[in-house]
Amino acid sequence: MELPFEDLSIKEKIIELTQKLHHHNHLYYVESNPEISDFEFDTLLKELQELENLYPQYADENSPTKRVGGDITKKFEVVEHIYPMMSLSNSYSKEEIADWETRIKKLIVDEPEYVCELKYDGVAIGIKYKNGKFNQAVTRGDGSKGEDISANVKTIKTIPLVLRGNYPEDFEIRGEIFYPLKAFQDLNNQRQEAGEELFANPRNTASGTLKMQDSAIVAQRGLDCFLYGIYGNNLPFQNHFESVKAAGEWGLKIPSLKKNYIKKCASIDGIMEFINYWDTERNNLPFEIDGVVIKVNNYNQQAELGFTAKSPRWAVAYKFKAERVRTILETITYQVGRTGAITPVANLKPVLLAGTTVKRASLHNADQIEKLDIRINDEVFVEKGGEIIPKIVGVVISKRTSNSEPLEYITKCPECETPLVRKEGEAHHYCPNQLACPPQVKGKMIHFISRKAMDIEGLGEETIEQLFEAGLIKTIPDLYELTSEQLLPLERMAQKSVDNLLKGLEQSKNVPFERVLFALGIRFVGETVAKKLAKEFKNIEGLQKATFEELIAVDEIGDRIAESLVAYFSDENSLVLLKRLIEKGLQFEVIEVENNNLSDKLEGKAFVISGVFEKHSRDDYKKMIEENGGKNVSSVSSKTNYLLAGDNMGPSKKVKAEKLGITIISEDEFLEMIS
């Protein structure tokens, strides 16, 4: 249908104003080079807002007027990352960085080039753009899933809603959202004048702001960002530095090249120069950083180096030395974890450390206390390990009083009075009373319902505490016997809350076996181990019958994990718990998904993939191996059957494969195997 001439001119006017405002917004906030005054900008924005109110059918979903916020988000939707948002391995000494650089040079053929960047102390974010328009913004979350906070991120003026230039049709850019120090100080000044409690530090305040339900408040807060990591299919770049520069040309706010926020380095000398410069100059920045990130620049070399289970091998973070302060250790208390591990905690005279008030610090275990000879009323040195968890690193012996006495570590559980045990070779003391020690019982249930485990809707830590104190649950299977009649009389339990909780419990019976296995909280059985065990043994009966030898034969299952599993399935209480959960209908076997494309051609064969490939990506080959019954392993060993080799294959893997007599195949030979 053709528009009337009058409406057509209005639509064109809205488009013209939208484009103008996007242009001036970029000049002002990203390039710091405005062409018009604030008054002129506000006048244009007001004109556009009035036209959009009158003719909402012509308003762009990424209109500049969206910057003012106003959307109310009751619950942030959980989104799965297409590309996992992995964290970096941390290093706290220059020697470790030098060792990392030496390892990199040994693992790849060509001489590497590096990119050094500042490590911003903010909130990691992934922003998707489709056809040059803002599409979605998702938090890191647990690395595999995050929360959609698009409405709030749209209000940040340095994040473009519409791109310019020759950008890819569909890509994601990652970076860090942070609180500029001036904006943070202004916010605290306002709160002080209003008689409100001050915010502790910029990083936590940025995180809390991004989770606010009202985006209009977020829009007023003055958050900022730097974006620097591009992800997508068939991107036209050979290296990281090139892609960051291109992102700047599309209108995205990248770290400043002129100000040395990001720099290419050819050697360890250049890396150290960058680290040393910013270790001093960081105090002059208008935002907080806590270190430097070093990355291998070339994408092919990154692919060759690959990943560990938690982080990329081709990147590392150097953390600046933590701030250290003195204070008084007033008392020591002891916490009991869900596994029964006892952790001593120092209660300190409150002291300001790295922007936060510290009142407690971990003492780790009895050995650490003995090593430092820590005593009550000592003056101690406290710093933040990795800038996060406070820890005591020393004692001011000269300030110790003459009547000071060595600390005697507790011998009984502080919660249930059970005598503590300590196994040979382990650092912690343990309370063995798994069935009746309250923190252990509650801790196991809290772990069971957590997001990475059963992820039960309507159940949280507070609710578990409430149900336990009310005597309604004493062990995990009790959760599945709860009724409306039991729950409704409890405080904060309305009919809707009760319905959601019971519905969440019922839906959890569909959670796959690998997550149920992780949820049981068997010692040393984390997410990755649970997946491997479920894939190998298929069901709980198979796992229960597995011998120690059969367990350690599974890739990456060592003696410690195998011993823990044998002990768990030998315990009568564990067997009773499993029997009850099986009766409740939880998934204790792998449900095989029918797929006509699957075959068993690679059944029982273990593959290591190394190098860069032409016909398919490394991830594609990993998927093909699994689809045809094979197994992917991370390192070459006597259990490896094939080394699938591409260009620039790691020389160490090739040498080891040849030494062990392992067959090395090309991608053509592999494709022939599964044809």
VOLUMTOR-891023 format. One record per residue (C-alpha): x, y, z; residue in three letters. Coordinates in steps of 0.05 Angstrom, whole numbers, padded with zeros to 5 digits, always signed. Each point is the difference from the previous one (the first is absolute). Layout:
<pts>
XYZALA ...
</pts>
This chain:
<pts>
+00000+00000+00000MET +00028+00068-00019GLU +00005+00053+00054LEU -00034+00068-00009PRO +00049+00055-00018PHE -00007+00032+00069GLU +00015-00065+00037ASP +00058-00015-00048LEU +00033+00066+00017SER -00009-00013+00075ILE +00031-00069-00007LYS +00059+00031-00039GLU +00007+00053+00054LYS +00003-00053+00055ILE +00053-00039-00039ILE +00041+00064-00012GLU -00002+00020+00074LEU +00018-00071+00021THR +00061-00002-00045GLN +00022+00070+00022LYS -00005-00017+00073LEU +00038-00065-00007HIS +00055+00039-00036HIS +00005+00054+00053HIS -00005-00050+00057ASN +00062-00036-00028HIS +00039+00064-00009LEU -00015+00023+00072TYR +00006-00065+00040TYR +00048-00043-00039VAL +00046+00049-00036GLU -00007+00058+00051SER -00005+00047-00060ASN -00070+00032+00000PRO -00023+00042-00060GLU -00063+00029+00034ILE -00016+00026+00069SER -00036-00040+00054ASP -00060+00046-00009PHE -00004-00014-00075GLU +00007-00075+00012PHE -00056+00001+00053ASP -00044+00041-00048THR +00008-00052-00055LEU -00013-00057+00050LEU -00063+00034+00026LYS -00026+00011-00071GLU +00011-00074-00017LEU -00034-00022+00065GLN -00061+00042-00015GLU -00006-00028-00071LEU +00008-00072+00025GLU -00054+00011+00052ASN -00048+00025-00054LEU +00021-00052-00053TYR +00026-00061+00039PRO -00007-00043-00063GLN +00060+00035-00030TYR +00046-00003+00061ALA +00063-00042-00006ASP +00009-00054+00054GLU +00072+00027+00008ASN -00021+00073+00001SER +00045+00049+00039PRO -00060+00014+00044THR +00008-00070+00029LYS +00062+00026+00037ARG -00044+00033+00053VAL -00024-00068+00024GLY -00068-00013+00029GLY -00007-00075-00012ASP -00016-00041+00063ILE +00030-00070+00002THR -00028-00045+00054LYS +00044-00059-00018LYS +00061-00004-00045PHE -00005-00056-00050GLU +00056-00052+00001VAL +00035-00006-00068VAL +00050-00053-00022GLU +00065+00027-00029HIS +00015-00022-00071ILE +00074+00009+00017TYR +00015-00016+00073PRO +00024+00061+00041MET +00061-00032+00031MET +00040+00034+00054SER +00075+00010-00006LEU +00053-00035+00042SER +00032+00050+00048ASN +00073+00013+00014SER +00028+00042+00057TYR +00074+00003-00019SER +00040+00021-00060LYS +00037-00066+00003GLU -00066-00036-00013GLU -00013+00044-00060ILE +00070-00015-00027ALA -00013-00075+00010ASP -00067+00006-00037TRP +00034+00036-00059GLU +00054-00054-00003THR -00053-00055-00002ARG -00037+00036-00056ILE +00063+00002-00043LYS +00011-00074+00011LYS -00071-00019-00020LEU -00005+00037-00067ILE +00044-00001-00061VAL +00002+00073-00022ASP +00025+00056+00045GLU -00060+00028+00038PRO -00021+00073+00006GLU -00037+00024+00062TYR -00053+00051+00017VAL +00001+00032+00069CYS -00063+00031+00028GLU -00023+00031+00065LEU -00041-00046+00045LYS -00061+00042+00017TYR -00031-00010+00069ASP -00072-00003-00022GLY -00055-00047-00025VAL +00012-00046-00060ALA -00052+00008-00055ILE -00015-00031-00068GLY -00039+00043-00050ILE -00030-00027-00064LYS -00011+00042-00062TYR -00041-00023-00059LYS +00000+00039-00066ASN +00035+00057+00036GLY -00052+00007+00056LYS +00004-00015+00074PHE -00033-00067+00011ASN +00015-00027+00070GLN +00047+00009+00060ALA +00016-00058+00046VAL +00041-00005+00064THR +00056-00052+00009ARG -00042-00039+00051GLY +00032-00068+00011ASP +00037+00003-00067GLY -00049-00044-00038SER -00063+00039+00017LYS -00012+00073+00018GLY -00057+00048+00011GLU -00031+00045-00053ASP +00008+00071+00025ILE -00011+00034-00067SER -00048+00053+00026ALA +00051+00025+00050ASN +00060-00003-00047VAL -00037+00040-00053LYS +00001+00059+00047THR +00076+00004+00001ILE +00016+00057-00047LYS +00068-00027-00023THR -00032-00064-00027ILE -00027+00014-00071PRO -00070-00024-00017LEU +00016+00005-00075VAL +00068-00013-00032LEU +00032+00034-00060ARG +00050-00021-00054GLY +00015-00070-00026ASN -00021-00044+00060TYR -00017-00075-00002PRO -00074-00018-00005GLU -00001-00041+00064ASP +00052+00002+00056PHE +00011+00007+00074GLU +00048+00048+00034ILE +00023-00009+00071ARG +00030+00048+00050GLY -00008+00031+00068GLU -00051+00048+00028ILE +00028+00042+00057PHE -00014+00060+00044TYR +00044+00061-00016PRO +00031+00025+00065LEU -00029+00070-00006LYS -00071-00026-00013ALA +00008-00048+00060PHE +00023+00057+00045GLN -00058+00045-00024ASP -00049-00056+00016LEU +00028-00009+00070ASN -00002+00075+00011ASN -00074+00000-00018GLN -00013-00058+00048ARG +00038+00034+00056GLN -00041+00064-00008GLU -00063-00042+00001ALA +00023-00035+00064GLY +00005-00068-00036GLU +00052-00054+00010GLU +00060+00009-00047LEU +00018-00052-00052PHE +00064-00039+00015ALA +00036-00002-00067ASN -00010+00014-00075PRO +00001-00072-00023ARG -00054-00026+00046ASN -00042+00062-00013THR +00005-00011-00075ALA -00022-00072+00008SER -00059+00019+00045GLY -00021+00056-00047THR -00002-00047-00060LEU -00048-00047+00038LYS -00049+00056+00017MET -00072-00011-00021GLN -00011+00072-00021ASP +00043+00019-00060SER -00016+00074+00011ALA +00043-00001+00063ILE +00055-00036-00038VAL -00001+00055-00053ALA +00014+00052+00054GLN +00060-00037+00029ARG +00052+00017-00053GLY +00030-00069-00013LEU +00053-00007-00054ASP +00033-00057-00039CYS +00057-00025-00043PHE -00014-00053-00052LEU +00056-00042-00030TYR -00015-00074-00015GLY -00037-00018-00064ILE -00034-00068-00011TYR -00038-00027-00061GLY +00003-00045-00060ASN +00044+00017-00060ASN +00026+00066+00028LEU +00049+00035-00047PRO +00058+00006+00048PHE +00066-00036+00009GLN +00016+00026+00069ASN -00028+00031+00064HIS +00031+00069-00007PHE -00027+00008-00071GLU -00071-00018+00023SER +00002+00049+00059VAL +00021+00057-00047LYS -00057-00018-00048ALA -00050+00001+00057ALA +00020+00072+00014GLY -00015+00017-00073GLU -00070-00028+00009TRP -00013+00049+00056GLY +00013-00045+00060LEU +00040+00028+00058LYS +00066-00038+00000ILE +00060+00009+00047PRO +00039+00062-00022SER +00060-00015-00043LEU +00026+00072+00009LYS -00002-00006+00076LYS +00036-00067-00001ASN -00060-00039+00028TYR +00014-00054-00051ILE +00066-00014-00035LYS +00034-00052-00044LYS +00065-00031+00027CYS +00050-00044-00036ALA +00034-00030+00061SER +00001-00009+00075ILE +00038+00066+00006ASP -00058+00037-00031GLY -00049-00036+00047ILE +00040+00019+00061MET +00006+00072-00023GLU -00076+00004-00005PHE -00009-00032+00069ILE +00050+00045+00034ASN -00028+00063-00032TYR -00072-00014+00023TRP +00020-00025+00069ASP +00019+00073+00013THR -00047+00038-00045GLU -00064-00038+00021ARG -00009+00049+00057ASN -00010+00056-00052ASN -00055-00035-00039LEU -00073+00025+00004PRO -00023-00072+00013PHE +00025-00059+00039GLU +00044-00056-00027ILE +00028-00059+00038ASP +00051-00026-00050GLY +00021-00012-00071VAL -00024-00052-00051VAL +00049-00031-00050ILE -00026-00037-00061LYS +00032-00035-00059VAL -00021+00045-00058ASN -00007-00049-00059ASN -00067-00038-00003TYR +00031-00062-00032ASN +00050-00004+00056GLN -00055+00009+00051GLN -00037-00058-00031ALA +00063-00042+00002GLU +00011+00015+00074LEU -00072-00015+00017GLY -00031-00001+00070PHE +00004-00034+00067THR -00065-00019+00035ALA -00007+00070+00029LYS +00041+00049-00041SER +00036+00013-00067PRO +00073-00020-00004ARG +00014+00059-00046TRP -00016+00054+00052ALA +00020+00015+00071VAL -00015+00055+00051ALA +00053+00033+00042TYR -00030+00026+00065LYS +00033+00060+00033PHE +00026-00011+00070LYS -00056+00004+00050ALA -00006+00058+00049GLU +00022-00019+00070ARG -00025+00029+00066VAL +00010-00012+00075ARG -00055-00015+00050THR -00016-00040+00063ILE -00023-00073+00000LEU -00054+00001+00053GLU -00028-00071-00001THR +00001-00064-00041ILE -00063-00038-00018THR -00007-00065-00038TYR -00047-00014-00059GLN -00024-00068-00022VAL -00008-00012-00076GLY -00047-00048-00035ARG +00055-00052-00005THR +00014+00007+00075GLY +00065+00039-00012ALA +00016+00048+00057ILE +00023+00070-00020THR +00028+00046+00053PRO -00021+00073-00009VAL +00035+00061+00030ALA -00046+00054+00026ASN +00037+00065-00008LEU -00005+00071+00025LYS -00034+00032-00061PRO +00051+00031-00049VAL -00006+00031-00069LEU +00034-00043-00053LEU -00002+00010-00076ALA -00064+00041+00005GLY -00039-00045+00047THR -00006-00007+00075THR +00030-00067+00021VAL -00024-00033+00064LYS +00017-00073-00013ARG +00055-00040-00033ALA +00011-00074-00014SER +00055-00036+00038LEU -00007-00061-00046HIS +00020-00057+00047ASN +00040-00020+00062ALA +00065-00004-00038ASP -00006+00073-00023GLN -00014+00023+00071ILE +00060-00039+00026GLU +00045+00025-00057LYS -00016+00073+00015LEU -00005-00012+00076ASP -00064+00041+00001ILE -00029+00017+00068ARG -00060+00037+00028ILE +00012+00076+00007ASN +00059-00002-00049ASP +00011+00059-00046GLU -00002-00032-00069VAL +00012+00017-00073PHE -00061-00009-00044VAL -00005+00001-00075GLU -00049-00022-00053LYS +00021-00064-00035GLY -00011+00016-00073GLY -00034+00064+00022GLU -00061-00040+00022ILE +00005-00041+00064ILE +00035+00032+00060PRO +00054-00042+00031LYS +00051+00007+00057ILE +00070-00002-00028VAL +00042+00016+00062GLY +00004+00020+00073VAL +00034+00061+00031VAL +00039-00039+00052ILE +00030+00063+00031SER -00070+00022+00021LYS -00017-00066+00035ARG -00013+00004+00076THR +00040-00042+00050SER -00061-00040+00022ASN -00017-00022-00071SER -00011-00075-00007GLU +00003-00045-00062PRO -00068-00017-00029LEU -00028-00069+00013GLU -00039-00026-00059TYR -00069-00028+00016ILE -00009-00075+00008THR -00076-00004-00004LYS -00050+00026-00052CYS -00024+00069+00020PRO -00071-00018-00023GLU -00012-00071+00024CYS +00058-00015+00049GLU +00022-00061-00041THR +00076-00013+00007PRO +00036+00025-00063LEU +00042-00045-00045VAL +00057+00016-00046ARG +00021-00049-00055LYS +00072-00009-00017GLU +00024+00047-00055GLY -00060+00047+00006GLU +00003+00072+00024ALA -00069+00005+00033HIS -00031-00030+00062HIS -00068-00030-00012TYR -00064-00013+00039CYS -00020-00071-00018PRO -00072+00009+00023ASN -00029+00008-00070GLN -00071-00021+00018LEU -00013+00045+00060ALA +00049+00059-00002CYS -00047+00058-00019PRO +00048+00040-00046PRO +00018-00063-00038GLN -00072-00022-00009VAL -00023+00069-00022LYS +00063+00010-00043GLY -00012-00064-00038LYS -00072+00021-00014MET +00020+00070-00021ILE +00051-00031-00048HIS -00053-00049-00026PHE -00049+00056-00019ILE +00052+00047-00029SER -00003+00025-00072ARG +00056-00044-00028LYS -00031-00061+00035ALA -00076-00011+00004MET -00017+00074-00009ASP -00066-00005+00036ILE -00047+00059-00012GLU -00029+00030+00064GLY +00054-00029+00045LEU +00058+00041+00026GLY +00049-00001+00058GLU -00047+00038+00046GLU -00057-00047-00014THR +00044-00061+00015ILE +00019+00033+00067GLU -00073+00013+00015GLN -00023-00071-00017LEU +00057-00031+00040PHE -00014+00043+00062GLU -00074-00019-00005ALA +00020-00073+00001GLY -00031-00015-00068LEU +00064-00023-00033ILE +00059-00039+00029LYS +00029-00029-00063THR -00005+00013-00075ILE -00056-00050-00018PRO -00045+00035+00052ASP -00006+00058-00049LEU -00041-00044-00046TYR -00049-00018+00056GLU -00020+00072+00016LEU -00074+00018-00005THR -00040+00064-00005SER -00029-00014+00069GLU +00070+00000+00030GLN +00024+00061-00037LEU -00058+00050+00003LEU +00004+00013+00076PRO +00072+00022-00007LEU +00020+00074-00001GLU +00005+00031-00071ARG -00034-00061-00030MET -00061+00022-00040ALA -00038-00048-00045GLN +00037+00024-00063LYS +00069-00010+00033SER -00020-00070+00023VAL -00027-00018-00069ASP +00065+00024-00033ASN +00043-00039+00049LEU -00038-00065-00009LEU -00002+00010-00075LYS +00075+00012+00000GLY +00012-00064+00038LEU -00043-00039-00048GLU +00035+00030-00061GLN +00068-00017+00030SER -00016-00073-00012LYS +00017+00013-00073ASN +00070+00026+00015VAL +00050-00045-00037PRO +00042-00053+00035PHE +00066+00038-00004GLU -00029+00059+00039ARG -00034-00045+00051VAL +00068-00034+00011LEU +00033+00067+00011PHE -00057+00021+00046ALA +00013-00059+00047LEU +00062+00038+00024GLY +00047-00060-00002ILE +00069+00025+00020ARG +00044+00020-00059PHE -00056-00012-00051VAL -00010+00067-00033GLY -00040+00017-00062GLU +00053-00024-00050THR +00014-00065+00037VAL -00075-00014+00006ALA -00009+00008-00075LYS +00058-00049-00014LYS -00027-00051+00049LEU -00071+00004-00027ALA +00024-00008-00071LYS +00045-00059+00017GLU -00046-00041+00047PHE -00068+00022-00027LYS -00038-00011+00066ASN +00008+00000+00075ILE +00001-00077+00004GLU +00060-00003-00048GLY +00036+00054+00039LEU -00015-00033+00067GLN +00029-00067-00023LYS +00062+00031-00031ALA +00066-00021+00032THR +00057+00046+00017PHE +00037-00025-00062GLU -00060+00012-00045GLU -00008+00070+00027LEU +00072+00022-00011ILE -00003-00028-00070ALA -00048+00057-00017VAL +00035+00060-00031ASP +00019+00052+00053GLU -00026-00041+00059ILE +00058-00006+00049GLY +00011-00040+00064ASP -00030+00052+00046ARG -00066+00004-00038ILE -00004-00076-00007ALA +00012-00011+00075GLU -00054+00051+00017SER -00050-00035-00046LEU +00015-00069+00028VAL -00007+00027+00071ALA -00067+00034-00017TYR -00031-00062-00031PHE +00025-00043+00058SER -00036+00043+00051ASP -00067-00027+00023GLU -00029+00070+00011ASN +00018+00021-00072SER -00035-00062-00027LEU -00063+00015+00040VAL +00000+00072-00026LEU +00009-00025-00072LEU -00056-00051+00007LYS -00048+00053+00025ARG +00018+00049-00056LEU -00008-00055-00053ILE -00069-00015+00030GLU -00018+00074-00006LYS +00012-00003-00075GLY +00065+00037-00010LEU +00042-00015-00062GLN +00054-00051+00016PHE +00017-00022-00070GLU +00020+00033-00064VAL -00058+00008-00048ILE +00027-00017-00068GLU -00025+00048-00053VAL -00016-00033-00066GLU +00037+00031-00057ASN +00005-00030-00070ASN +00067+00034-00011ASN +00035-00036+00057LEU +00043-00062-00010SER +00046-00044+00041ASP +00058+00003-00050LYS +00046+00032+00052LEU -00026-00040+00060GLU +00054-00006+00053GLY +00049+00044-00037LYS +00033+00060+00034ALA +00021+00061-00041PHE +00045+00059+00012VAL -00010+00059-00047ILE +00057+00048-00015SER +00012+00054-00052GLY -00041+00043-00046VAL -00047-00032-00052PHE -00028+00021-00068GLU -00064-00039-00010LYS -00031+00003+00070HIS +00014+00035+00066SER +00031-00036+00060ARG -00067+00002+00036ASP -00033-00032-00061ASP +00050-00057+00001TYR -00011-00010+00075LYS -00074-00005-00012LYS +00010-00050-00058MET +00043-00043+00045ILE -00053-00003+00054GLU -00057-00010-00050GLU +00036-00062-00027ASN +00013-00031+00068GLY +00071+00026+00012GLY +00029+00038+00058LYS +00037+00067+00001ASN +00060+00004+00047VAL +00042+00061+00014SER +00070-00029+00002SER +00039-00056-00034VAL +00010-00062+00043SER +00006-00075-00008SER -00077-00002+00000LYS -00004+00044-00062THR -00017-00036-00066ASN +00007+00057-00050TYR +00030+00069-00006LEU -00041+00041-00049LEU +00051+00048-00027ALA -00011+00067-00036GLY +00048+00054-00022ASP +00046+00029+00053ASN -00011-00060+00045MET +00033+00005+00068GLY +00070-00031-00007PRO -00001-00030+00070SER -00064-00039-00015LYS +00029-00026-00065LYS +00065-00023+00034VAL -00038-00034+00056LYS -00048-00034-00049ALA +00058-00027-00041GLU +00037-00023+00063LYS -00062-00039+00023LEU -00015-00027-00069GLY -00067+00035-00005ILE -00030+00007-00070THR +00002+00071-00027ILE -00055+00015-00051ILE -00019+00059-00044SER -00070+00029-00004GLU -00011-00035-00067ASP +00018-00067+00031GLU -00046+00015+00059PHE -00059+00018-00046LEU +00013-00065-00038GLU -00005-00038+00066MET -00070+00025+00014ILE -00026+00005-00072SER 
</pts>
